[in-house]
Amino acid sequence: MLVRDVAKEFGPRVKVSVEEYGNSAMATRFGVRRYPVVFVDEVLFARPKDFGFGGADDVSGGLYVPWLDPGNQRKFKDDLRRTVARRLAGETVTGHDVAEVTTGADPADGPSTLPSIELKDIGGRAIDPRALANRPVVVEMWATWCPPCRSTMAWLNSLQKQYGDRAVVIAIAVDSKAEDVQKIAATLKSNYRIVMGTPEVIKAFGAVAAVPKLIVFDKQGRRSQVLYGAPPDLHAQIEAAVKRASR
């Protein structure tokens, strides 16, 4: 009902599609095992855990819990309205450039500059902040249950290899169990660092309303672009963003 309320505000430009569990191509693509789920085009906007229906596998809090709180329902509508408006305008759902960031982009997209938080990878090794200076930094926020996330993580190996020490890739696991992250990391054999998304890390890099979420920081440490979801040209968008951030 709330989704339809928001859609009505945009008139015929927005269509609401309701799909049954087990019969949704988008749910299958993203590895969603429970409902309710809300997509905005290629973006997984809200998951069961965001409404308090995460089940036993839910290892982190939801964005709109408790769901029956009128304030949380208003927040859901506000977030959805903003996301739809940006998609219609061709903006944030696919990214921000530096100009948009400096003129008041949504803080939910993440920090305007690369956080100075201490990071350790899943092997317990600290990530030296000096290794992140004077080069683009690509941060993917991903989940073990999200197939498009894992596809992008595999592709990021080639990006890191292409740039070598001229760019840094970091993958932050969210909404995932440590043992599952370790298993996937072992199969990926990544040439970049994988970090667990602790509450402190997530707070530093911004809320994760959709996965994959990729943040690209430029050589000066400024947030230059944010990419949500898994459109068909995601990898091309990332590569173009890193190229711009290298200037």
Summary of the structure (lengths in Angstrom):
residues: 247
radius of gyration: 17.6
end to end distance: 46.2
largest distance: 52.1
contacts: 731
relative contact order: 0.15
helix: 42%
strand: 16%
